[in-house]
Amino acid sequence: MGSFEKAQLFKLIVELGSMVATAKALNISPSAVSKRLAELESELGVQLLKRSTRSIVITEAGEHFYQEVRELGGRWQSLIDETASLGETPSGRLSVAAPAPILNRVLMPMLQGFNTRFPEIKLELLSVDYGDLPLRNADISLARHIEDFDSGAFVGVPLCEYRNGLFAAPDYIERQGMPEKIAELSLHSCLCYGKENKAYKWQLSGKSVEVKGVLVSDNTEVIIQAAVQGMGIAYIPHMIIDRELASGELIPIFNDTRSRPYVMWGYYQQLAYLPGKTRAFIDYFRESW
């Protein structure tokens, strides 16, 4: 058994929690599992697992090795999928990591069309906080532009441009009136994205206005639902509230006023060959957006 196969055996031990369970899964004896693990540790020169008669505990070196092997296993499967499908329809598992609002409100409305065009690509959608992106074990991560991403390990490509606008429920406008000038926003109840109850500055058409949040949240869905309930004015991207605009739950304020442009990016690992499934995803969503 080569080092790669032993590494996969070690990964299975960690995931199943015991060498006995691993032996049963592989249809070999527990002693064979123990022997191959010992050979792997000897080759690496470190202890990966602390073993007792009742349990196993992963060491610091073992945890690091497990995470790398797990990622390598995913890339290996991608290589197998891509090589098998060269010259054919893109196929295989494609993992996409993004903040929840992007998954729920940007990707989901487009997935049926993507699945129709690429039925052999099986999507795995991972909800990840913005601060944890790009995700190493995902095929592609979606987020607004990340200033300090590791450009030696990842490639970043722009996917679409979007702008923030102002939106409120008809009920709120009926009660509080429609603002006629940007400066009047300081007199309205505003729904601010953030973590602190402080004054926020909204940039619109080259002008800046300071607003105080009647509600502050770092959860975009909370901001949207608060706006729908008539609690105030939200400053959010048009592209994530198509459903509320179509139903009339939210209406735009200052139709011709928008923020500066922002860009949605896709990040994928620096590889010698970009898998066809990833390329298909990028091309399709660039076209859709």
Secondary structure, DSSP 4 states (H G I P E B T S, - for coil): --HHHHHHHHHHHHHHSSHHHHHHHHTS-HHHHHHHHHHHHHHHTS--EEE-SS-EEE-HHHHHHHHHHHHHHHHHHHHHHHHHHTTS---EEEEEEE-HHHIIIIIHHHHHHHHHH-TTEEEEEEE--GGGPSPTTSSEEEEEPPTT--TTTEEEEEEEEE-EEEEE-HHHHHHH----SGGGGGGS-EEEESSSSSEEEEEETTEEEEEEEEEEES-HHHHHHHHHTTS-EEEEEGGG-HHHHHHTSSEEESTT-----EEEEEEEE--SS--HHHHHHHHHHHHH-
